[in-house]
Amino acid sequence: MTDGPFYPPRRWRAQWNDWDADLTLVREGAQTHVARGEHLGLSLVVADAAGRLVDGAEVEIWQCDTLQHYRHPQVPRPAEERATRWDPGFQGFGAATSDARGELAFRTIRPVPYPGRTPHIHVKLRHASFGEWTSQLFVAGDAGNPRDFLWRNVPAEGRATLEMRLARAPATAAPAAATQPALGWVARHELIVPD
């Protein structure tokens, strides 16, 4: 799949200093904002088609906030409209690197639909062994999937590789920071990259 229109360009991201793997906390100066929505613990494993785990893969995710807006230069952000134009507590984009077990994790929000699209999270991977690979993760069983034009273009036999299976987070899932709500959802997904 392509990056789509809301992949935040590097030159624009350089203006911000908070693009870590926790998309639910945004630090601006002395202020910390917390994302609206249901928080999701997303664990990913990067492997190739032969099942070999990929160490050192750079993984980026991006998605819209609960107000259905991406954090992107095409989305205006005048201070007086912050509360209505986009969620100031949601980074919208984050990056992490896979470890020796091919694993990495993000804290984000359960994706929401927006006009014309089913809930999804964009994902981009980079590694010397396969170059660059871009796709999307869809919520397994979401009623909007059959109406989504990208979902419909995925061959039926390939859809399982793009479906995140969400589960309610265990009651013991503590927030990463005192200001954050507990996780509402968890998902573990294997990203299979080309050889």
VOPAGU-2260 file (C-alpha; in pm, 1 decimal, decimal comma):
REM VOPAGU-2260
SITE   aa  ch    i         X         Y         Z
SITE  MET   A    0       0,0       0,0       0,0
SITE  THR   A    1     107,3     359,4     -43,0
SITE  ASP   A    2     185,3     617,0     225,1
SITE  GLY   A    3    -146,1     789,7     155,3
SITE  PRO   A    4    -199,3    1164,3     176,7
SITE  PHE   A    5    -130,4    1201,7     549,6
SITE  TYR   A    6     217,2    1053,0     595,4
SITE  PRO   A    7     393,9    1336,8     779,5
SITE  PRO   A    8     702,8    1444,6     580,6
SITE  ARG   A    9    1040,2    1434,9     758,9
SITE  ARG   A   10    1103,7    1808,4     714,6
SITE  TRP   A   11     773,3    1883,0     890,2
SITE  ARG   A   12     836,6    1626,1    1166,4
SITE  ALA   A   13    1172,4    1797,2    1232,4
SITE  GLN   A   14     975,8    2087,4    1384,5
SITE  TRP   A   15     857,7    1858,0    1665,9
SITE  ASN   A   16    1061,9    1672,5    1923,5
SITE  ASP   A   17     807,0    1414,2    2038,0
SITE  TRP   A   18     779,0    1125,7    1789,2
SITE  ASP   A   19     846,1     835,8    2024,2
SITE  ALA   A   20     654,8     506,4    2050,2
SITE  ASP   A   21     398,5     652,2    2292,9
SITE  LEU   A   22     152,2     839,9    2073,5
SITE  THR   A   23     -78,6     912,5    2368,8
SITE  LEU   A   24     137,9    1175,0    2541,9
SITE  VAL   A   25     243,9    1499,2    2374,7
SITE  ARG   A   26     494,1    1722,8    2547,5
SITE  GLU   A   27     496,7    2088,8    2447,4
SITE  GLY   A   28     731,9    2286,6    2668,5
SITE  ALA   A   29     623,5    2237,6    3030,3
SITE  GLN   A   30     282,9    2100,3    2929,3
SITE  THR   A   31     192,2    1736,1    2876,2
SITE  HIS   A   32    -128,9    1653,6    2690,1
SITE  VAL   A   33    -296,7    1310,4    2703,2
SITE  ALA   A   34    -475,1    1159,2    2403,3
SITE  ARG   A   35    -850,5    1122,0    2398,7
SITE  GLY   A   36    -998,6     786,3    2309,4
SITE  GLU   A   37    -943,7     427,6    2413,1
SITE  HIS   A   38    -574,4     360,2    2464,4
SITE  LEU   A   39    -424,6      62,0    2282,2
SITE  GLY   A   40    -107,3    -132,4    2362,3
SITE  LEU   A   41      14,2    -249,1    2020,0
SITE  SER   A   42     288,8    -514,2    2022,8
SITE  LEU   A   43     446,6    -596,9    1688,4
SITE  VAL   A   44     685,3    -866,8    1570,3
SITE  VAL   A   45     878,0    -819,9    1245,2
SITE  ALA   A   46     959,2   -1141,7    1056,9
SITE  ASP   A   47    1025,8   -1243,8     698,7
SITE  ALA   A   48     822,8   -1495,3     497,1
SITE  ALA   A   49    1050,8   -1779,4     617,4
SITE  GLY   A   50     974,4   -1692,8     981,4
SITE  ARG   A   51    1315,2   -1535,7    1056,0
SITE  LEU   A   52    1288,1   -1252,4    1308,1
SITE  VAL   A   53    1416,6    -913,7    1190,3
SITE  ASP   A   54    1638,4    -722,2    1433,2
SITE  GLY   A   55    1683,8    -346,8    1386,7
SITE  ALA   A   56    1382,3    -277,8    1163,0
SITE  GLU   A   57    1268,3      81,7    1186,3
SITE  VAL   A   58     889,1      84,7    1221,7
SITE  GLU   A   59     670,7     393,3    1192,1
SITE  ILE   A   60     296,5     415,3    1252,5
SITE  TRP   A   61      53,9     699,8    1190,6
SITE  GLN   A   62    -321,6     735,6    1225,6
SITE  CYS   A   63    -595,9     990,7    1281,7
SITE  ASP   A   64    -706,4    1103,5    1626,2
SITE  THR   A   65   -1052,7    1054,8    1777,2
SITE  LEU   A   66   -1165,4    1376,8    1605,7
SITE  GLN   A   67   -1084,6    1208,1    1271,7
SITE  HIS   A   68    -786,3    1432,2    1193,3
SITE  TYR   A   69    -425,3    1346,0    1117,7
SITE  ARG   A   70    -137,8    1544,5    1263,8
SITE  HIS   A   71      -6,5    1661,9     930,2
SITE  PRO   A   72      90,2    1994,1     767,8
SITE  GLN   A   73    -233,3    1989,6     563,3
SITE  VAL   A   74    -434,9    2001,1     886,8
SITE  PRO   A   75    -424,9    2360,3    1021,1
SITE  ARG   A   76    -343,2    2401,1    1387,4
SITE  PRO   A   77    -414,2    2758,4    1498,2
SITE  ALA   A   78    -405,0    2776,0    1878,8
SITE  GLU   A   79    -765,3    2895,8    1911,7
SITE  GLU   A   80    -891,8    2591,8    1716,7
SITE  ARG   A   81    -680,0    2320,9    1882,4
SITE  ALA   A   82    -964,0    2168,8    2079,9
SITE  THR   A   83   -1188,5    2134,9    1776,2
SITE  ARG   A   84    -948,2    2072,6    1483,2
SITE  TRP   A   85    -733,9    1795,0    1631,8
SITE  ASP   A   86    -649,2    1632,6    1962,7
SITE  PRO   A   87    -343,8    1811,2    2110,5
SITE  GLY   A   88    -271,8    1499,7    2321,5
SITE  PHE   A   89    -229,1    1264,4    2027,1
SITE  GLN   A   90     105,9    1255,1    1844,0
SITE  GLY   A   91     -46,7    1094,1    1537,0
SITE  PHE   A   92     290,4     947,6    1436,0
SITE  GLY   A   93     548,9     739,4    1621,8
SITE  ALA   A   94     858,9     531,4    1557,5
SITE  ALA   A   95    1035,7     236,2    1721,5
SITE  THR   A   96    1301,9     -20,2    1631,7
SITE  SER   A   97    1266,3    -398,0    1656,6
SITE  ASP   A   98    1491,1    -581,1    1903,3
SITE  ALA   A   99    1678,4    -912,3    1863,4
SITE  ARG   A  100    1344,9   -1099,7    1892,8
SITE  GLY   A  101    1194,1    -883,2    1616,9
SITE  GLU   A  102     967,7    -718,8    1877,0
SITE  LEU   A  103     865,2    -361,1    1943,0
SITE  ALA   A  104     568,2    -188,7    2101,8
SITE  PHE   A  105     359,7     124,5    2066,1
SITE  ARG   A  106     105,8     289,6    2290,8
SITE  THR   A  107    -159,2     450,5    2073,9
SITE  ILE   A  108    -537,6     472,5    2054,6
SITE  ARG   A  109    -787,3     228,8    1915,5
SITE  PRO   A  110    -826,0     353,3    1557,2
SITE  VAL   A  111   -1149,6     526,2    1462,5
SITE  PRO   A  112   -1325,5     552,4    1124,8
SITE  TYR   A  113   -1339,7     873,4     929,9
SITE  PRO   A  114   -1547,9     955,9     620,7
SITE  GLY   A  115   -1474,4     695,7     354,6
SITE  ARG   A  116   -1239,5     482,9     563,6
SITE  THR   A  117   -1267,5     201,6     815,1
SITE  PRO   A  118   -1052,6     217,5    1133,4
SITE  HIS   A  119    -686,9     154,7    1046,5
SITE  ILE   A  120    -327,3     227,0    1141,8
SITE  HIS   A  121     -67,1     299,6     874,9
SITE  VAL   A  122     265,7     120,6     912,6
SITE  LYS   A  123     600,9     169,0     737,4
SITE  LEU   A  124     905,4     -54,5     788,0
SITE  ARG   A  125    1267,6      -1,8     680,6
SITE  HIS   A  126    1558,4    -244,7     697,2
SITE  ALA   A  127    1865,9    -320,1     487,1
SITE  SER   A  128    1740,8    -673,9     415,2
SITE  PHE   A  129    1413,6    -567,3     248,2
SITE  GLY   A  130    1429,6    -191,6     189,8
SITE  GLU   A  131    1104,1      -8,0     262,3
SITE  TRP   A  132     758,6    -159,6     301,6
SITE  THR   A  133     430,0      25,4     367,1
SITE  SER   A  134      92,1    -116,7     462,9
SITE  GLN   A  135    -205,9     -69,1     692,2
SITE  LEU   A  136    -343,5    -263,0     986,5
SITE  PHE   A  137    -721,7    -300,6    1002,2
SITE  VAL   A  138    -933,2    -394,5    1304,2
SITE  ALA   A  139   -1037,7    -758,0    1258,8
SITE  GLY   A  140   -1412,5    -795,8    1213,0
SITE  ASP   A  141   -1488,8    -422,9    1198,3
SITE  ALA   A  142   -1822,3    -362,9    1025,9
SITE  GLY   A  143   -1666,7     -88,3     810,4
SITE  ASN   A  144   -1404,6    -313,6     650,5
SITE  PRO   A  145   -1624,8    -442,6     362,8
SITE  ARG   A  146   -1706,6     -81,9     264,8
SITE  ASP   A  147   -1341,6      35,9     267,5
SITE  PHE   A  148   -1194,2      67,7     -82,8
SITE  LEU   A  149    -843,6     -39,6      24,6
SITE  TRP   A  150    -971,6    -338,0     221,7
SITE  ARG   A  151   -1176,6    -450,5     -79,1
SITE  ASN   A  152    -862,7    -435,0    -298,3
SITE  VAL   A  153    -674,9    -678,6     -73,2
SITE  PRO   A  154    -713,7   -1038,4    -197,5
SITE  ALA   A  155    -924,6   -1240,5      47,7
SITE  GLU   A  156    -634,2   -1479,1     116,3
SITE  GLY   A  157    -409,7   -1187,3     221,3
SITE  ARG   A  158    -648,2   -1007,7     455,8
SITE  ALA   A  159    -557,6   -1207,7     767,1
SITE  THR   A  160    -205,2   -1063,1     755,3
SITE  LEU   A  161    -351,0    -711,6     782,7
SITE  GLU   A  162    -604,9    -775,5    1060,6
SITE  MET   A  163    -523,7    -665,1    1415,1
SITE  ARG   A  164    -710,4    -875,3    1666,4
SITE  LEU   A  165    -795,6    -645,4    1955,5
SITE  ALA   A  166    -855,7    -780,2    2303,1
SITE  ARG   A  167    -963,5    -602,2    2619,0
SITE  ALA   A  168    -657,6    -511,5    2824,8
SITE  PRO   A  169    -614,7    -699,7    3150,3
SITE  ALA   A  170    -712,9    -504,6    3458,8
SITE  THR   A  171    -347,7    -512,3    3566,8
SITE  ALA   A  172    -235,3    -308,4    3261,4
SITE  ALA   A  173    -101,4       1,4    3436,5
SITE  PRO   A  174     -61,5     333,9    3257,2
SITE  ALA   A  175     290,7     433,2    3145,5
SITE  ALA   A  176     257,5     768,0    3325,1
SITE  ALA   A  177      46,2     889,0    3616,1
SITE  THR   A  178    -147,1    1123,6    3386,0
SITE  GLN   A  179    -249,0     846,4    3143,4
SITE  PRO   A  180    -556,8     627,2    3161,8
SITE  ALA   A  181    -508,2     252,4    3178,3
SITE  LEU   A  182    -496,4      64,2    2850,3
SITE  GLY   A  183    -840,7     -25,6    2720,2
SITE  TRP   A  184    -715,4    -259,4    2447,8
SITE  VAL   A  185    -415,3    -471,1    2353,6
SITE  ALA   A  186    -312,2    -631,3    2025,4
SITE  ARG   A  187     -16,2    -841,9    1917,4
SITE  HIS   A  188      47,5    -858,1    1544,2
SITE  GLU   A  189     314,6   -1013,5    1325,8
SITE  LEU   A  190     436,9    -802,0    1035,2
SITE  ILE   A  191     558,0   -1034,8     758,3
SITE  VAL   A  192     794,4    -852,9     523,1
SITE  PRO   A  193     912,7    -970,0     180,4
SITE  ASP   A  194    1234,9   -1172,6     152,9
